[in-house]
Amino acid sequence: MQANRQRGNHSVSKLTESEQTEVCSEAHGLQANRREIRFSKHASERLTDRNIELSDGQLKRLTDGTHKAGEKGINDSLVIMDELAFIVNVKNNTVITAMDSSEADESVFTNIDGAVIV
């Protein structure tokens, strides 16, 4: 990159094409990493009905697990964490449903193409 620019103050028009691609890729990566996990209406209701409360640390682990699933090309993932199981639509970064271990003990999970244990 040109030496006369200050870090963090990039003017895209002054960058070469390869530098523009690099800046855009970095920005896209930061946006993707900042995307927080969302909960569908159904998942929110299940969390409430099942008295499941997630700590900030658990939310971070769930988000990280979802990102890992995406990196592996998984579209719909089972994410297992502590005594909890989540079905996550990875593309939309959305939890579809959630359950605790007592409900997941003898359950069959369908319509998933991968699983992540965090």
Order of alpha helices (4+ residues) and beta strands (2+ residues): alpha-beta-alpha-alpha-beta-beta-beta-alpha-beta
